Amino acid sequence: MTIEKHERSTKDLVKAAVSGWLGTALEIMDFQLYSLGAALVFHEIFFPESSTAMALILAMGTYGAGYVARIAGAFIFGKMGDRIGRKKVLFITITMMGICTTLIGVLPTYAQIGVFAPILLVTLRIIQGLGAGAEISGAGTMLAEYAPKGKRGIISSFVAMGTNCGTLSTTAIWAFIFFILSKEELLAWGWRIPFLASVVVMVFAIWLRMNLKESSVFEKVNDSNQPTAKPAPAGSMFQSKSFWLATGLRFGQAGNSGLIQTFLAGYLVQTLLFNKAIPTDALMISSILGFMTIPFLGWLSDKIGRRIPYIIMNTSAIVLAWPMLSIIVDKSYAPSTIVIALIVIHNCAVLGLFALENITMAEMFGCKNRFTRMAISKEIGGLIASGFGPILAGIFCTMTESWYPIAIMIMAYSVIGLISALKMPEVKDRDLSALEDAAEDQPRVVRAAQPSRSL
């Protein structure tokens, strides 16, 4: 039995799913290694002469620098992906990210070369961000275009589970290092281990991507030679309603991720003087539970659509943010109770939304602009919400000497996500070879002409 040019076998689908899962895991490992490092140890290694509060803000600033670079990467590699194919770009991005992460592990510290240490750190973070700006969007695009209609949600959840694997691996590594090393050993050399260990995942992911076939949807539309099948000018995306709705969906998830996975971990340890094991253990357990949350929501969205699960998860985050944060910051509660509260808000406000994000955003855009618009909408939302959110949270918490700004910001981000979900069209059964964006492709209601009356 032969397979036609634009068809893909089950083996191809499995390979694409594993590639998307592994590449996304590596990206999240890269960024979570850095974000947890920034929250827990980098302020002492690269900014030792600043006050505790200012050092944390500066460390969060280096975290945010990567998000600025991600927008440039989304534009550059997104356009390439829509013109030359998804596969080639995904090979480039994963190589860039992996090399930069490994190099962070061999950086000299502030004590060794002074101010050049944080400069080198930010430089690698920016290059890493260029590659990361198109990685998850490219993997989401590729897997959505590989998956059969009716199963796109559950299959695309492999991308989100890759995120979960990355978070789990990172928090497990940090937790293990905190457990076996003293603070002096951690600051002297132990912090390098997670970054150097990521090279193993990088090598396997690169090998897998070298053997991956191109998206059949991209090939089919690209081979059609239709004038309208060429990518639209970059500026036209800002006139697309789908672009802004997708940005709003991303805003809700990315903002909560930056606050809960990055800032809150540092706030608990540095400001409230909690044991470092509490946030790392909570994120590790939450990521394990996410292996049930993520595929369940992907499956559910295949049954009832993308909008309703989005509405449910954003509403849950709005309702739970304040009570969960009030427990998390209160030392009178047992550590296990604090961990449970962190798990609940993390699954509702971060993992649950990310389970839906990649497939929904891929379905919202037309084929020849999907990679570019998905990547840029993701990164604009990520830059504003997650890139600058932890910095603003640090400033507001320092000014108010309170945890209230964290809860308020989680609620605000979730409100934006909820409004976007309410206004978006349902896209679960959309033809991914369509050229128009989903919100622009909705049928218009035309009022029937009234018959003229004779006098």
Residue pairs with C-beta under 8 A, 6 or more apart in sequence:
3 9
5 219
6 216
6 219
6 220
6 223
7 216
8 16
8 146
8 213
8 216
12 146
12 213
13 146
13 147
13 155
15 208
15 211
15 212
15 213
16 142
16 143
16 146
16 212
16 213
17 143
17 146
17 155
17 158
18 158
18 208
19 90
19 139
19 142
19 205
19 208
19 209
19 212
20 139
20 140
20 142
20 143
20 158
20 159
20 162
21 158
21 159
21 161
21 162
21 165
22 162
22 201
22 204
22 205
22 208
23 90
23 93
23 94
23 135
23 139
23 162
23 205
23 209
24 135
24 136
24 139
24 159
24 160
24 162
24 163
24 166
25 162
25 163
25 165
25 166
25 169
25 201
26 94
26 97
26 98
26 166
26 198
26 201
26 202
26 205
27 94
27 97
27 132
27 135
27 136
27 162
27 166
28 162
28 163
28 165
28 166
28 167
28 170
29 101
29 166
29 169
29 170
29 198
29 201
30 97
30 98
30 100
30 101
30 128
30 132
30 166
30 198
31 66
31 128
31 132
31 166
32 166
32 167
32 170
32 171
32 261
33 101
33 104
33 170
33 173
33 194
33 195
33 198
34 63
34 66
34 101
34 104
34 125
34 128
35 63
35 261
35 262
36 170
36 171
36 174
36 261
36 262
36 265
36 280
37 174
37 191
37 194
38 59
38 60
38 62
38 63
38 262
38 266
39 56
39 59
39 60
39 262
39 263
39 265
39 266
39 269
39 270
40 174
40 265
40 266
40 269
40 276
41 186
41 187
41 191
42 59
42 62
42 121
42 191
43 50
43 52
43 55
43 56
43 58
43 59
43 270
44 55
44 187
45 109
45 110
45 117
45 187
45 191
46 59
46 62
46 109
46 110
46 117
46 118
46 121
47 54
47 55
47 58
47 59
47 110
47 118
48 55
48 110
48 111
49 110
50 58
52 270
52 271
53 270
53 271
53 394
53 398
56 266
56 267
56 270
56 271
56 394
57 391
57 394
57 395
57 398
58 118
59 266
60 262
60 263
60 266
60 390
60 391
60 394
61 391
62 118
62 121
62 122
62 125
63 125
63 262
63 387
63 390
64 383
64 387
64 388
64 390
64 391
65 122
65 125
65 126
65 129
66 125
66 126
66 128
66 129
66 132
66 387
67 129
67 379
67 382
67 383
67 386
67 387
67 388
68 126
68 129
68 383
68 387
69 125
69 126
69 127
69 128
69 129
69 130
69 133
70 129
70 130
70 132
70 133
70 379
70 382
70 383
70 387
71 133
71 376
71 379
71 380
71 383
72 130
72 133
73 93
73 129
73 130
73 131
73 132
73 133
73 134
73 375
73 379
74 133
74 134
74 137
74 372
74 375
74 376
74 378
74 379
75 133
75 234
75 372
75 375
75 376
76 130
76 133
76 134
77 89
77 92
77 93
77 130
77 131
77 133
77 134
77 138
77 375
78 133
78 134
78 137
78 138
78 371
78 372
78 373
78 374
78 375
78 376
79 231
79 234
79 371
79 372
80 88
80 89
81 88
81 89
81 90
81 134
81 138
81 141
81 371
81 372
81 375
82 231
82 368
82 369
82 370
82 371
82 372
83 231
85 214
85 215
85 218
85 222
86 138
86 141
86 142
86 145
86 214
86 215
86 218
86 371
87 142
87 209
87 212
87 213
87 214
87 215
89 134
89 138
89 371
90 135
90 138
90 139
90 142
90 209
90 212
91 206
91 209
91 210
92 131
93 131
93 132
93 133
93 134
93 135
93 138
94 131
94 135
94 202
94 205
94 206
94 209
95 131
95 202
95 206
96 127
96 128
96 130
96 131
97 128
97 131
97 132
97 135
97 202
98 198
98 199
98 201
98 202
98 203
98 205
98 206
99 202
100 124
100 125
100 127
100 128
100 131
101 128
101 195
101 198
101 202
102 195
102 196
102 198
102 199
102 202
103 124
104 121
104 124
104 125
104 195
105 192
105 193
105 194
105 195
105 196
105 198
106 192
106 196
107 117
107 120
107 121
107 124
108 116
108 117
108 120
109 117
110 117
110 118
133 375
133 379
134 371
134 375
136 159
136 163
136 358
136 378
137 358
137 361
137 371
137 374
137 375
137 378
138 371
138 375
139 159
139 162
139 358
140 156
140 159
140 358
140 359
140 361
140 362
140 374
141 215
141 362
141 370
141 371
141 374
142 212
142 215
143 155
143 156
143 158
143 159
143 358
144 152
144 156
144 358
144 359
144 362
144 363
144 432
145 215
145 216
145 217
145 218
145 362
145 367
145 432
146 155
146 215
146 216
147 155
147 156
148 155
149 429
150 302
150 429
151 302
152 302
152 359
152 363
152 428
153 297
153 298
153 299
153 300
153 301
153 302
153 306
153 356
153 359
153 428
154 295
154 298
154 299
154 302
155 298
156 298
156 358
156 359
156 362
157 294
157 295
157 297
157 298
157 299
157 355
157 359
159 358
160 294
160 298
160 351
160 354
160 355
160 357
160 358
161 290
161 291
161 294
161 295
163 354
164 287
164 290
164 291
164 294
164 351
165 287
167 261
167 283
167 287
167 290
168 284
168 287
168 288
168 290
170 194
171 280
171 281
171 283
171 284
171 287
172 284
173 193
173 194
173 197
174 194
174 280
175 277
175 280
175 281
175 284
177 186
177 190
177 191
177 193
177 194
178 186
178 276
178 277
178 280
179 277
181 190
217 367
217 432
217 433
218 367
220 433
221 229
221 367
221 368
221 433
221 435
222 229
226 435
228 435
229 367
229 368
229 435
230 368
231 368
231 369
231 372
232 368
232 369
234 372
237 243
237 369
237 372
237 373
237 376
237 377
240 373
240 437
240 439
240 440
241 437
241 439
241 440
242 364
242 365
242 373
242 424
242 437
242 438
242 439
242 440
243 365
243 373
243 376
243 377
243 437
244 377
245 364
245 420
245 423
245 424
245 439
246 360
246 361
246 364
246 365
246 373
246 374
246 377
246 378
246 381
246 420
247 377
247 380
247 381
247 420
248 381
248 416
248 417
248 419
248 420
249 310
249 353
249 357
249 360
249 361
249 381
249 417
249 420
249 421
249 424
250 357
250 361
250 377
250 378
250 380
250 381
250 382
250 385
251 381
251 384
251 385
251 413
251 416
251 417
251 420
252 314
252 317
252 353
252 385
252 413
252 414
252 415
252 416
252 417
252 418
252 420
253 349
253 350
253 353
253 354
253 357
253 417
254 378
254 381
254 382
254 385
254 386
255 381
255 384
255 385
255 386
255 389
255 409
255 410
255 412
255 413
255 416
256 317
256 349
256 350
256 353
256 410
256 413
256 414
257 350
257 354
257 386
258 385
258 386
258 387
258 389
258 390
259 389
259 390
259 393
259 406
259 409
259 410
259 413
260 342
260 345
260 346
260 349
260 350
260 410
261 283
261 346
261 350
262 386
262 390
263 389
263 390
263 393
263 394
263 406
264 279
264 328
264 342
264 406
265 279
265 280
265 283
267 393
267 394
267 397
267 403
267 406
268 274
268 278
268 279
268 328
268 329
269 275
269 276
269 279
271 397
272 329
272 331
274 331
274 338
275 335
278 335
278 338
278 339
278 342
279 342
281 339
282 338
282 339
282 342
282 343
282 346
283 342
283 346
285 339
285 343
286 342
286 343
286 346
286 347
286 351
287 351
289 343
289 347
290 347
290 351
293 347
293 351
293 352
293 355
294 351
294 352
294 354
294 355
295 355
296 355
297 309
297 313
297 352
297 355
297 356
298 355
298 356
298 359
300 309
301 309
301 356
301 359
301 360
301 428
302 428
305 426
305 428
306 356
306 359
306 360
306 363
306 424
306 426
306 427
306 428
307 421
307 422
307 424
307 426
309 352
309 356
310 353
310 356
310 360
310 417
310 418
310 421
310 424
311 418
311 421
311 422
313 348
313 349
313 352
313 353
313 356
314 353
314 414
314 415
314 417
314 418
314 421
315 414
315 418
316 348
316 349
316 352
317 345
317 348
317 349
317 353
317 410
317 411
317 414
317 417
318 411
318 414
318 415
318 418
320 344
320 345
320 348
320 349
321 345
321 349
321 407
321 410
321 411
321 414
322 407
322 411
324 341
324 342
324 344
324 345
325 341
325 345
325 403
325 406
325 407
325 410
326 403
326 407
327 333
327 337
327 338
327 341
328 338
328 341
328 342
328 345
328 403
329 403
330 338
333 341
345 410
349 410
349 413
349 414
353 417
360 424
360 427
361 374
361 377
361 378
362 370
362 374
362 432
363 427
363 428
363 430
363 432
363 438
364 374
364 424
364 425
364 427
364 437
364 438
364 439
365 373
365 374
365 437
365 438
366 434
366 435
366 436
366 437
366 441
367 432
367 433
367 434
367 435
368 435
369 437
370 432
373 437
385 413
389 409
389 413
392 405
392 409
393 405
393 406
393 409
396 405
396 409
397 403
397 405
397 406
424 438
424 439
425 438
425 439
425 442
427 438
430 438
434 441
